[in-house]
Amino acid sequence: MNLPSRTAPVPAGTLSYVEMVLQRHIDNPPDPPDGDFPNINDDGEYKHRYWDMVRELKDDRYMALLPGYFALPILQRVIGDLRALGYESADEATDDLEPLWDKVKLGATERPLDAAARMAERYPVRFRTNRLSKAYQRFLNIAYQLQVMRGGGNIALPVARLAEILGVSPMHVSRFREYAKDDGFLREVKRAHHLSRQATIFKFVDSVAVAPEIQTPSVETERF
């Protein structure tokens, strides 16, 4: 999927939503970085002060699809100057917010599986398999992106929800899971336990499965 052109108009609803979120955070700014221990909460965990703001902004479908270098000019366009967010210079704001934007994967109300489907659509990966089904390739992409978000954790691939996302029957998804195990893409960690309503748990074996060629979106270089 290609990203929107930089010269294409941003939806009016998106601009209104971005303005609302940004203005709320400008009016109620987060605590500034604290000396030698910036962005450390009371539990001793690191959290960027604008993490929640970016998650809110990514609840807008248009903004969620954009990489940081596309999103930041829109933020700047809406508020006029990124320094309004508490930065000393526009360069400092750009250097801080661009990597944050790309690091945040989930919108504030978005489910992990939906975010994985969105990322799979934006950054499709081609997998080595003899299977011809395009829906199976999409299934592998979603499983891979879900594993990327989970890091070293395990993933669940619910049949009913994936059937809706892929536009196939639940039987097809069950078949895709078996294909992926046979092809070496998925490793089953724990079987489903229906009495306790626990789903089957998997691990995506990306070190074996992912082909080296990753299709990145082509973009135009014009400025907003």
RABELTA-V838238 format. One record per pair of residues at least 4 apart in sequence whose C-alpha atoms are under 8 Angstrom apart, sorted by the first residue. I is the first residue (numbers start at 1). J is the second residue. If there is no record, write none. Layout:
BEGIN
I:J  I:J
END
This chain:
BEGIN
1:121  1:122  1:123  1:217  2:122  2:217  2:218  2:219  3:65  3:66  3:122  3:217  3:218  3:219  4:8  4:219  5:219  5:220  6:70  6:219  6:220  6:221  6:222  6:223  6:224  7:222  7:223  7:224  10:14  10:15  11:15  11:62  12:16  13:17  14:18  14:60  14:62  14:63  15:19  15:78  16:20  17:21  17:57  17:60  18:22  18:57  18:75  18:78  19:23  19:78  19:79  20:24  21:25  21:53  21:56  21:57  22:26  22:53  22:79  23:27  23:79  24:28  25:29  25:30  25:53  25:85  26:84  26:85  26:86  29:85  29:86  30:49  30:50  31:49  32:38  32:39  32:49  32:86  33:37  33:38  33:39  33:49  34:38  34:39  39:46  39:47  39:48  39:49  40:44  40:45  40:46  40:47  41:45  41:46  41:47  47:51  48:100  50:54  51:55  51:100  51:104  52:56  52:108  53:57  54:58  54:100  54:101  54:104  54:107  55:59  55:104  55:105  55:106  55:107  55:108  56:60  56:107  56:108  56:109  57:63  57:64  57:107  58:63  58:64  58:106  58:107  58:108  59:63  59:64  59:107  59:108  59:109  59:110  60:64  60:107  61:65  62:66  63:71  64:107  65:118  65:119  65:122  66:70  66:71  67:71  67:101  67:102  68:72  68:97  68:98  68:99  68:101  68:102  69:73  69:98  70:74  71:75  71:101  72:76  72:94  72:97  72:98  73:77  73:224  74:78  75:79  75:82  76:80  76:81  76:82  77:81  79:84  81:90  82:86  82:87  82:89  82:90  82:93  82:94  83:87  83:88  83:89  83:90  83:93  87:92  87:93  88:92  88:93  89:93  90:94  91:95  92:96  93:97  94:98  95:99  96:100  97:101  98:102  99:103  100:104  105:115  105:149  106:110  106:111  106:112  106:115  107:115  110:114  110:115  111:115  112:116  112:146  113:117  113:142  113:146  114:118  115:119  116:120  116:142  116:143  116:145  116:146  116:149  117:121  117:141  117:142  117:145  117:165  118:122  119:123  119:124  119:142  119:145  120:124  120:125  120:138  120:141  120:142  120:145  122:217  123:214  123:215  123:216  123:217  124:141  124:214  124:215  124:216  125:141  125:210  125:211  125:213  125:214  125:215  126:137  126:210  126:211  126:213  126:214  127:137  127:140  127:209  127:210  127:211  128:209  128:210  128:211  129:183  131:136  132:136  133:137  134:138  135:139  135:166  136:140  136:176  137:141  138:142  138:166  139:143  139:162  139:166  139:176  140:144  140:180  140:185  141:145  142:146  143:147  143:155  143:157  143:204  144:148  144:204  144:206  145:149  146:150  146:155  147:151  147:152  147:153  147:154  147:155  147:203  147:204  150:154  150:155  153:203  154:189  154:201  154:202  154:203  155:201  155:202  155:203  155:204  156:199  156:200  156:201  156:202  157:162  157:199  157:200  157:201  157:202  158:162  158:199  159:163  159:170  159:173  159:174  160:164  160:170  161:165  162:166  162:170  162:173  163:167  163:168  163:169  163:170  163:172  163:173  164:168  164:169  168:172  168:173  169:173  170:174  171:175  172:176  173:177  174:178  175:179  176:180  177:181  177:186  178:182  179:183  180:184  180:185  180:186  181:185  181:186  181:187  181:188  184:205  184:208  184:209  185:204  185:205  185:206  185:208  185:209  186:202  186:203  186:204  186:205  187:202  187:203  187:204  187:205  188:200  188:201  188:202  188:203  189:200  189:201  189:202  189:203  190:200  190:201  190:202  191:199  191:200  191:201  192:197  192:198  192:199  192:200  192:201  193:197  193:198  193:199  193:200  194:198  194:199  205:209  206:210
END
